[in-house]
Amino acid sequence: MPLKNFAVVNHPARMRIFQALTGAELSINQLSRVLPDIPKPSLYRHVHKMLEAGVVRVARVRHIHGIEERFFIAEEGLIDPADVFQLGGLEQFADHIQLYGSSVAQDLANYVLEHGEPDLNNIIAREYTFYATEEDFMKVRQAIYDLLEELQKNPPAEGRTKRRIFVMGHPLRAALLADQANSDAG
């Protein structure tokens, strides 16, 4: 996602629309059922802005009784590290992480509320903390990526439910500060 598009996606409603359209072709009517708290006129306005920026595209068009129904899909892609290090890029990237993560958490909370109780067989909500070298961490990260990329190749089929896993890993700020304090003291 180019830096210029951070401003388009870094909006609470547009982030949720982007996530709803990731890997799914949805019309405005379908989007309004997925995101019932966003008024339909707002959906039209947000999707149009995202279309102009190239963040979403028209995946297909269906004609019903002379009316054109457009189905949209998110344009996926990795963030270019060079864009992050442009003026203001780091702050926009941090905003993006915060919005994206909170939107994913909101979807999980909505799922739990809609089902009345957490179906612990169908959710992952767990944090792991561990010590690892950069090499150890890169191996773990790559193993997770490889496994999830294989699963992404699965086509829809009987018994398969589309699922989301949002993976976030980073050095813990408190631990970095403690390690720094220990090395300063020694």
N, C-alpha and C positions, 0 to 999 in steps of 0.2 A: 504494500500500500504506500504510494508515494507520500512524501511529507505534506504536499498541498491537500491531500485528502484527509489528513488527520482532523482538520477543522470541520470537515463534513461529517465524519463518523464520530468524532468526539462530542456527541450530543446524546443525552440519555435515551430519547426516543429513537433516534437514528441508529444507535448502537444496538438496541433491541431488534429493530427492523433488520439490520445487517445480519445479526445472529439468526433470526428466523429464516432469512433467505440463504443462509450458508448451507449449501448442499440440498436445497429444496426450491422447487419452482412453485411460487404462490402468486395468486391474483390479489388485488386489493381486497376483495371480499373474503378470501381465505385469510389474508393477513389480519383483517379486522376480527376474525374469530380467534386467531392465535394471540392477538394483542388487543383484547376487548377494551382496555382502559385508554387506548389512543383513539380519538374520534376519527372517523373515516376521512373527513376533509383534511385533517392533519396528516394522515397516512399518505394521501395523494400528494400533498405538498412536500413531505419528507422524501418520499420515493422519487419524485421529480427532481429534487435537489441532488439526490444520490445518483440518479441517471445522468444528469448533467456533468457530474464529477467523474463518472466512469466507475463508481464504486459498486453499482449494480447494473445489470443489463436486462433487456427483454429476452427471455429464454425462448418463448414461443407465443404465438397469438392464436386464439380460437374465435371463430365467428359463430355466434348463436343468434338466430333470427335477425340478422343484419347488424348486430351489435358486436363490436370488437372487444374481446377480453384479453388483456395482456397478462402474462405470467412472468414474474421477475425472479432473478437469481443473483446472489452476491458474487462479485468478482473476487476470487481468493488469490492470495499471494503473500509472500513473506515481505516483511518490512525491510527496506534497503538500509543497512547500517550507515551508509553515507548520509542518508536523509536525517537520521537521528542526530548526527553530529553537526548539522547545519544550525545556524542561529535560531534558537527557540525550539529546536527539534527534540532535545532531551526532555524539556518540560512537556511538550505535546505527547511524546512517547509515554511519559509517566502518567499523564492524564488518560491516555488510551488504556494503559494497563489497569488503572483504577476503575474506569468505566466498564471495561470488558469484564474484569473479575467480579465487580458488583452485579453486573447484569447476569452473569452465569449463576452467581449465588442466589439472586432473586428468582431465577427460573427454578432452581432446586427447591427453594422455600415454597414457591407456588405449587410445585409438584407434590410436596409433602402435605400442604394444606388441602389440595384438591382430593387427595386420597384419604384424608382424615387421620392417618397415622403413617409414620415412615415405614416404607417397605424396604427393610434393610438388605434384602436380596437384590434390589434394583437401584441402589444408590451407593456412591462412594463418597464418604465425607470423613476423611482421615488425614492426619498430618503425621509425617515422619521426620524426625530430625536425626542427623547422623554426622559423623566426622568422615571426611573424604578428601583425598588429594584432588587436584584439578583433573588428573588422569582418571581417578576412580569416578569422579562426578561425570566426566565426559562419557565413560563407558555406560554408566547407568542411564544417562540421558539418551544415548544412542540406542540402547536396548529398548527403552520405552518407545522411542520414535519408531523403531523398526517394527515392533509388535503392533502399534496403532496404525501404521501405514499399511500393514498386511490386512488388518481388519477393515480398513477403509475400502479395500478392493471388493469386499463382499457385496453382491447385489441384493436388493430387497428380495425376501423369500418368506415362505410360510414359517412362522415361529421366530423370525428375526424382527427385533424392534430397533428403530433408529435410536442411538444413544449418544451421549456427549460425555467426553472426559476432558476436563480443562486441567492441564498440568502446569504447575508453577514451581520452580525451584530456584533458590538463590541462597547466598551466604546470609546467615542471620546477623542483623545489624548489632544486636546486643552482644553476640559472641565475638564479633570482630572488634568491638570496643573493649571487651574484657581481655581478649588476646593482646591487643595493643597496649592496654594498661599493664598487663603482666610482663610484656617485653620491655616496657619503659622502666619498670621497677627493677628488672634484673640486670 
